[in-house]
Amino acid sequence: MTDPYKILGVSQDASDEEIKKAYRKLSRIYHPDANINNPNKAQAEEKFKQIQEAYSQIMKEREGGGQQDYGPFSGRGYGGYGYGGQTGQHGYGGGQDDSRLQAAFNYVNAGYYREALNVLEGIQNRDARWYYCSAVANSRAGNNVIALDHARKAAQMDPNNMEYRMLLNQLENPSGWYEERGTVYGRPFEQGQDFCWKLILCNLFCNCFCRYPMC
């Protein structure tokens, strides 16, 4: 399998910050909007997809507390992301909008909220996942009015999605939501915010980008 660290041009012992910087630099170089007039734009788009998948794979493994062996005899699969059996439900089927949505999520996960919003702006098919990702990015960027509006749209488009409802409840009543979660999980209020955001982002990744529904 291809080593995702090699795709990003970093070593396996690189820090998270080094990985984020490498990801950000490469994403800018190979972004579809930066290669519109490039005669090799198809290759650039493929490279862009590989960069998104590599970053997601590395972050997922590090959050799981381990790293994989990417030698020539490694047996684990490594490829594009499906949607847990929902591929194409809202017009996404592995095309350019699909890779851009994944890039937006990666930017949010890396803490680059403005970049995430710029990528989201270029996506044509705006389904519930788009509004959910936009709500998170806008909230973290300080655009609370837009964040709340987009969280409501995501919840309206997919009312049975618990993550969307959790985000909407949080944005509508932030202090009460954190106090409630802090009581339930036995965590101080000050520590609850990071934990809850990580939980929301983790659920977004699994629900939107993982090929296997039970991961």
N, C-alpha and C positions, 0 to 999 in steps of 0.2 A: 504494500500500500504506500501511497505517497506520504512523506513526512510533512505534516502541516507546519512544523517549525521551519522547514526548508522553504516552503511556499512563502512564508513571511520573512525569510532571511534572518532568522534569529536562532540562537542555540537553545537547547532544551532547558538549560539552567538560567535562561533570561528572566528578568523580573517581570511582573505583570505590567509595570509601567513601560518597560522596553517593548513588550509585545504590543501594547496599545499604540505606542508611537509608530511602530513598524506597520501595524494594521492601518492606521490613519493615513500614513504617507502613501502606501500602496493603493489604498482605496481611492485616493484623490487622483493618482496617476492613471488608473485603469477604469475609472468611473465612465459609464456610457456617455454622459454629457460632455466629458473631456475628450472623447474620441469620435465625435460625430463625423468629422471630415478625415478621419484616419482610414487609409485604404485597408488596414488590417484591423478594422473595428470589431470584426467577428472574433478574432483571437483575443482582442482586448476585453471583450465582454466575457469570454470564457475564463480569462485570467481573473477578472473581477469576481466571478462566481466562486472560483477556487479560493480566492482570498477570504471571501465571506465564510465559506465552509471551514477553512483552516482555522480562522479565528474562533468560530463557534465551537469547533472540536476541542481546541486547546483550553478554552475557558470552561467548557463542560467537564473536561477531565480534571482540571485543577480544582474546580469546585467539589469534585468527587473525591479529592484527596490523593490522586495518583496520576501517573503518566503512563502512556502506552509505549510498547516497543514498535518502532517503525522501521525495523530492519527488513531485508528482502524476503524473509520467511514469515513475516507477520501475517496472521490469518484473518484479522478482522476486516470487515468491509468498510469502505470509506467513499461515500459518494454524495449525490444531491439529496436534498431534504424533501420529503413528502409532507402531508398534512394529516396524518392519522386517519387515512381513508377519506379525507375531504378534499383531495386535490381537485382543483377546477371548480369547486362549488361556487366560488364567487369570481370566476374568471382567471384565477391564477393556476397555471399549470406548468411551472418551471421556466417561464419566459422572463423578459426583462423586468417587468413589474414585480415578479416573484423574487428575483435576486435583489432588487432595490428594497423591497420590504424587509428582506433578511438583513440587508445592509443597515437599514434604519434601526432595526432592533439591536444590531451589533454596536452601532454608535451609542444608543441609549445605554447599553450594558457597559460600554467603555467610558461613559460619562461625557460624551461629546453630543450634547443635546441640540446645539445649533446645527451641527452637521446632520443629525437625524432629521430635523425639521426640513432642511434643504432637500434631502433625499425624498422625504415624504411628499414634498411639494411637486416633484416630478412624476409621481405615480398617478396613472389615469384611473385605474380601477380601485375605488375607495369603498371597501367593505368594512365590516365590523372590526376586523383585525387592524385595518388602517387607522380607524378612529381611536381604537384602544391604544395603539402605539403612539399616535399623535397626542392623545391625552396625557400619557405618561411623560413624553418628551416635553410638552408644553408646561406641564406642572413643574418639572424639575428645572425648566428654564425660567420659571417665574411668571408664565402667562396663564394665570389661574382662571380667567374668564373663558378663554379658548379651551383650556384643559377640561373644565367642567362641561362645556357645551359638547365637546367631542366624546367625553365619557358617557354622556346621556345618549348620544347618537349610537355609540357602540352597544350600550345596554338595550336600546330600543330595537336595533337590528338583530341582536342575538340575546333575547331576554333570559334564556336558560343558562347562559354562561356565568358561572360563579365569579370568575376573575373580573369580569366586566362590572358585575354588581358590587363586588368588594371595592373596586377602584372608585366607582360612582359614590358609594356610601362614604368613602374616605374623603373625597373632594367636597361633598355636600356638608359633611360634619366632621372636619379633621380632628378637632380636639376630642370630641366624644368618641370618635372611632378609635383613636390611639389609646385613650383611657380604657375603653372596653377591651381592646386586644391585650393591653398590658396586664389587665386583671386576669383575663383568661389564661394567658401564657406565663403569668408570674414574672413578667419582665418590668423593669422600671420604664416609665413613660419616655424618658430621654433616649433609651436604647431601642424602643419599639419601632421607631421610624425606619432605620436602616434595615432591620430584620424584615419588616413588612414589605418594603420596596424590593428587597432581594427575593422574597417569596413571590411577589407579583411578577417580577421579571423572569424568574425561573419557570413559573407556570406559563408565561407567554411563550417562552422558548419551547417548552415541551408540547404545548397545544398547537403552536403554529408551525414549528419547523422540524420536529422530530419525525422520522419515518415510522417509528414503532409506537403505536398508541399506548402501550403499557410501560413505556420507559419512565 
